[in-house]
Amino acid sequence: MNAKMHFRFVFAILMVSFNAEVLSKNLKYRIYEEQRVGSVIARLSEDVADVLVKLPNPSTVRFRAMQRGNSPLLVVNEDNGEISIGAKIDREQLCQKNLNCSIEFDVITLPTEHLQLFHIEVEVLDINDNSPQFSRSLIPIEISESAAVGTRIPLDSAFDPDVGENSLHTYSLSANDFFNIEVRTRTDGAKYAELIVVRELDRELKSSYELQLTASDMGVPQRSGSSILKISISDSNDNSPAFEQQSYIIQLLENSPVGTLLLDLNATDPDEGANGKIVYSFSSHVSPKIIETFKIDSERGHLTLFKQVDYEITKSYEIDVQAQDLGPNSIPAHCKIIIKVVDVNDNKPEININLMSPGKEEISYIFEGDPIDTFVALVRVQDKDSGLNGEIVCKLHGHGHFKLQKTYENNYLILTNATLDREKRSEYSLTVIAEDKGTPSLSTVKHFTVQINDINDNPPHFQRSRYEFAISENNSPGAYITTVTATDPDLGENGQVTYTILESFILGSSITTYVTIDPSNGAIYALRIFDHEEVSQITFVVEARDGGSPKQLVSNTTVVLTIIDENDNVPVVIGPTLRNNTAEISIPKGADSGFHVTRIRAIDRDSGANAELSCSIVAGNEENIFVIDPRSCDIHTNVSMESVPYTEWELSVIIQDKGNPQLHTKVLLKCMILEYAESVTSTAMTSVSQASLDVSMIIIISLGAICAVLLVIMVLFATRCNREKKDTRSYNCRVAESTYQHHPKRPSRQIHKGDITLVPTINGTLPIRSHHRSSPSSSPTLERGQMGSRQSHNSHQSLNSLVTISSNHVPENFSLELTHATPAVEQVSQLLSMLHQGQYQPRPSFRGNKYSRSYRYALQDMDKFSLKDSGRGDSEAGDSDYDLGRDSPIDRLLGEGFSDLFLTDGRIPAVQL
């Protein structure tokens, strides 16, 4: 017995069964009751190692017990699967007299991606911790002296809550000569003793007996209990009642109503009077449970149902009934009634749903995106009925995204049948229906909810990949521009969008110095005053980022911000040069109507209509002497300057844009009429050349190169002429105005001051002066015949041609005196020296928006070389005298003249300068 009491360790009987669909395993263990709390009875990590080794990562497997009740008797360590005792286990309290007493629960493995189900059955073994006990310590028995040998009297049964060998095993009676006992067993397995009379009784010899009745078990250590039988011997009533049968078996439907007649007992007694009048009653040793459930009519012997029975609680009843007459020394008759309860389908199936969310009944949580066959819940169904009444069919209703899978017996798994998306549906209502096969069939319905937890699987989304907005320049800092919004269907931080502007640079400055964005709502604000003339368009990228974990998702959109121009810049005059907003313009006295006075060049930093400029004369032109082109701002004379009595004007010109409101700039032009062409030309050149500095520089460089070539030629020419310095003949310059004006191929026009003609003179003086309106008689001329005679007289000492030089910078009073003693080469040298020193400057010719410079060469009979003329004073681009790409007539004449300067033997004469 001591060895069995110390046998407190646990031995495991592993029984493995595999379901066709889900791998499961049944584990059975045995423990003794009353073991110390915390005692380890098994380690699942070792007992199911053969299953865990098949998993991808068995070292990370955890165990979760699926038990009912708030304080389980057995607890499971999640990390290593140790099963230990969580509370005191009393087998008698847990299972009463049932032979098979076990604790069953299920354990699943975590994580559920590779779910394994283990059914744990722990059998609780009995220990002999209870002694048999009688309900009464003193049992009174009355026996008539006339009782025959062999008379049997049932005795009180002792009760031992233990089972097996530890339960009640036998009875013993203290030694005596008249009575003995016989141990018998009831249909339910309980043992009781009957007192047997073994010798005839004689009241006169001994009227009472006190015997000790002992009940004992076979446990280790053996336990026993006792009661005193106080036997009284009474006077005899020689006839006792008798039942028709010694025992009765009755089938009782568990749903029979209260008051149902079960049996009509009919006992007989041949005695008469009180000795023959029978009274029915339950035997004194029947249990209180029988007295509460059944009722017997003492006079008629009707056994009726006093309380409804339940097959699931008690399947049978054994009732001892006695009949006793009212005579003296009555000997009761005993009868046994066995009532078998018949099961009916009166219990609905029970559904127990164990969810993965402890503490939250009827709600299960899973994450969106979990794979198919993700564990949702464990369902266990049971029915207390028997047979077909207890067979259950379980079904799942609600949605095709879930399925019900049977594991073993009445256990089912609810698994996902598809990958779920919370953004499409966040909650599912499922219904489990359990229905038995009884007649009529009973069913139970239980609802629960599956909620889908959110994961960060959606990035923020802009409605457009590109946003275009506009804002007027000169805005105030902090002005609201627009709002860009990105949506994220995720929940919580997964859907919380934060906006930022990605770093970029505009004109070397960070974009964050131009605009900013509210990170919470995407509102964009200006940080500075925008200037369309500085930046007309700002492009930047806005990033939307959610707050998901572990990885944040982002998306971008491009924002194009156009700065709308406002009319905030006045026109600025860049030509002619202004001093105190005033420019001085010179006009030649002989300017005809249509003469180009000047051009006002202005710029406006604005755009569009705000930068379209127009000019107008607002004061100083009351007599309409000048006209202005409003678009090009060119000012021309409207009349001939010779007919104007004034010599100075102050023109007030306004240059204004077409913006709203219009902005303008006013300039004052002081126009003066000058008598000298060079001054006029110089003034005009000053106003124009400054606006065309780049073109003038190119032309000046080209002119310098040409002058260098001409200088070499002139040196050669002078050397040739030096040989002929004895020649007293010389040449004079003048304008052949009459010849030019009356030429049949030329229209009549006025010769300007810049036209100079070289002609031979008598005294050798070579005048070079400007003459504006020279008449044929105002200057000496030489007839063509005389000219030809002199050239033929000495062809090696004269020039073959006359050179005409146009210049705008030769003063009127300038003259170069050359005597006949001056060699021809010195004359040419002086001319070349003046060219080289810059006293002769090219005259600009305005052609549209460009300036061109031309040099005109002429002889007295220049018209004979003209093929085409524009009819104006200056050569046009299509005239023959404007063609710069071919040799001019003067080039040929100079060539012939220069050839005569060389000696016949090819030597160059010496030149004295």
BELSULFEN-V135880 format. One record per backbone hydrogen bond with DSSP energy under -0.5 kcal/mol. NH is the residue of the N-H (numbers start at 1). CO is the residue of the C=O. Records with the same first field share a line. If there is no record, write none. Layout:
BEGIN
NH = CO, CO
END
This chain:
BEGIN
5 = 1
6 = 2
7 = 4
8 = 6
11 = 30
13 = 28
14 = 12
15 = 13, 26
16 = 14
19 = 22
25 = 117
26 = 15
27 = 119
28 = 13
29 = 121
30 = 11
31 = 123
33 = 125
34 = 89
35 = 32
38 = 85
39 = 36
41 = 83
42 = 83
44 = 81
45 = 80
46 = 43
47 = 43
48 = 44
49 = 46
51 = 48
52 = 48
53 = 49
54 = 51
55 = 52
58 = 55
60 = 57
61 = 58
62 = 110
63 = 78
64 = 108
66 = 106
67 = 65
72 = 70
75 = 84
77 = 82
81 = 77
83 = 42
84 = 75, 82
85 = 39
86 = 73
87 = 73
90 = 88
91 = 89
94 = 90
95 = 91
96 = 91, 92
98 = 95
101 = 99
103 = 122
105 = 120
106 = 66
107 = 118
108 = 64
109 = 116
110 = 62
114 = 111
115 = 112
117 = 23
118 = 107
119 = 25
120 = 105, 118
121 = 27
122 = 103
123 = 29, 121
124 = 101
125 = 31, 123
129 = 127
133 = 159
135 = 157
139 = 228
140 = 138
141 = 230
143 = 141, 232
145 = 234
147 = 144
150 = 197
151 = 148
153 = 195
155 = 193
159 = 133
166 = 163
167 = 164
169 = 216
170 = 216
172 = 214
174 = 212
180 = 196
182 = 194
184 = 192
186 = 190
189 = 186
192 = 184
194 = 182
195 = 153
196 = 180
197 = 151
198 = 178, 196
199 = 178
201 = 145, 147
205 = 202
206 = 202
209 = 231
211 = 209, 229
213 = 211, 227
214 = 172, 212
215 = 225
216 = 170
217 = 223
218 = 165, 167
221 = 219
225 = 215
227 = 213
228 = 137
229 = 211, 227
230 = 139, 228
231 = 209, 229
232 = 141, 230
233 = 207
234 = 143, 232
237 = 329
241 = 331
242 = 268
248 = 336
250 = 338
252 = 250, 340
253 = 251
254 = 342
256 = 253
259 = 305
260 = 257
262 = 260, 303
263 = 303
265 = 263, 301
268 = 242
275 = 272
276 = 273
277 = 273
278 = 276
279 = 324
280 = 298
281 = 322
283 = 320
286 = 283
290 = 287
291 = 287
292 = 288
293 = 289
294 = 290
295 = 304
297 = 302
298 = 296
301 = 297
303 = 263, 301
304 = 295, 302
305 = 260
306 = 293, 304
307 = 293
313 = 310
314 = 310
317 = 339
319 = 337
321 = 319, 335
322 = 281
323 = 333
324 = 279
326 = 274, 277
327 = 274
330 = 327
332 = 330
333 = 323
335 = 321
336 = 246
337 = 319
338 = 248, 336
339 = 317, 337
340 = 250, 338
341 = 315, 339
342 = 252
346 = 344
350 = 382
352 = 380
353 = 351
354 = 352, 378
355 = 353
356 = 376
358 = 356
360 = 357
361 = 359
363 = 360
364 = 449
366 = 451
368 = 453
369 = 420
370 = 367
373 = 416
374 = 371
376 = 414
377 = 414
378 = 354
379 = 412
380 = 352
381 = 410
382 = 350
389 = 386
390 = 387
391 = 387, 388
393 = 435
395 = 433
397 = 431
402 = 399
403 = 415
405 = 403, 413
407 = 411
408 = 411
411 = 408
412 = 379
413 = 405
414 = 377
415 = 403, 413
416 = 374
417 = 401
418 = 401
424 = 421
425 = 421
428 = 450
430 = 428, 448
431 = 397
432 = 446
433 = 395, 431
434 = 444
435 = 393
436 = 442
437 = 388, 391
444 = 434
446 = 432
448 = 430
449 = 362
450 = 428
451 = 364, 449
452 = 426
453 = 366, 451
457 = 455
461 = 487
463 = 485
467 = 558
469 = 560
471 = 562
473 = 564
474 = 530
478 = 526
479 = 476
481 = 524
482 = 524
484 = 522
487 = 461
494 = 491
495 = 491, 492
496 = 493
497 = 495
498 = 545
499 = 519
500 = 543
502 = 500, 541
506 = 509
509 = 506
511 = 504
513 = 510
514 = 511
515 = 511
516 = 525
518 = 523
519 = 517
522 = 518
524 = 482
525 = 516
526 = 479
527 = 514
528 = 514
530 = 528
534 = 531
535 = 531
538 = 561
540 = 559
542 = 557
543 = 500
544 = 555
545 = 498, 543
546 = 553
547 = 493, 496
555 = 544
557 = 542
558 = 465
559 = 540
560 = 467, 558
561 = 538, 559
562 = 469, 560
563 = 536
564 = 471, 562
568 = 566
572 = 603
574 = 601
575 = 601
579 = 582
582 = 579
583 = 668
585 = 583, 670
587 = 672
589 = 674
591 = 588
594 = 637
595 = 592
597 = 595, 635
598 = 635
600 = 633
601 = 575, 599
602 = 600
603 = 572
610 = 607
611 = 608
612 = 608, 609
613 = 611
614 = 656
615 = 630
616 = 654
618 = 616, 652
619 = 652
624 = 621
627 = 636
629 = 634
630 = 628
633 = 629
635 = 598
636 = 627, 634
637 = 595
638 = 625
639 = 625
641 = 591
643 = 640
644 = 641
645 = 643
649 = 671
651 = 649, 669
652 = 619, 650
653 = 651, 667
654 = 616
655 = 653, 665
656 = 614, 654
657 = 663
658 = 609, 612
665 = 655
667 = 653
668 = 581
669 = 651, 667
670 = 583, 668
671 = 649, 669
672 = 585
673 = 647
674 = 587, 672
680 = 676
681 = 677
682 = 678
683 = 679
684 = 680
685 = 681
686 = 682
687 = 683
688 = 684
689 = 685
690 = 686
691 = 688
692 = 688
693 = 690
696 = 692
697 = 693
698 = 694
699 = 695
700 = 696
701 = 697
702 = 698
703 = 699
704 = 700
705 = 701
706 = 702
707 = 703
708 = 704
709 = 705
710 = 706
711 = 707
712 = 708
713 = 709
714 = 710
715 = 711
716 = 712
717 = 713
718 = 714
719 = 715
720 = 716
721 = 717
722 = 718
723 = 719, 720
724 = 721
725 = 722
727 = 724
730 = 761
732 = 759
734 = 757
736 = 734
737 = 735
740 = 736
741 = 737
742 = 738
743 = 740
746 = 743
755 = 752
756 = 754
758 = 803
759 = 732, 757
760 = 731
766 = 816
767 = 765
771 = 769
778 = 775
787 = 783
788 = 784
789 = 785
790 = 786
791 = 787
792 = 788
793 = 789
794 = 790
797 = 794
804 = 802, 858
805 = 756, 803
806 = 856
807 = 754, 805
808 = 841
811 = 809
814 = 811
816 = 766
817 = 815
818 = 816
820 = 763
822 = 819
824 = 721
827 = 823
828 = 824
829 = 825
830 = 826
831 = 827
832 = 828
833 = 829
834 = 830
835 = 831
836 = 832
837 = 833
838 = 835
839 = 834
840 = 834
841 = 839
843 = 854
844 = 842
845 = 852
846 = 844
847 = 850
849 = 847
850 = 847
852 = 845
854 = 843
857 = 855
862 = 859
864 = 861
865 = 862
866 = 863
879 = 876
880 = 868
881 = 868
882 = 879
883 = 880
884 = 882
886 = 883
891 = 888
892 = 888
893 = 889
894 = 890
895 = 891
896 = 892
897 = 893
898 = 894
899 = 895
900 = 896, 897
901 = 897, 898
902 = 899
903 = 907
906 = 903
909 = 907
913 = 911
END
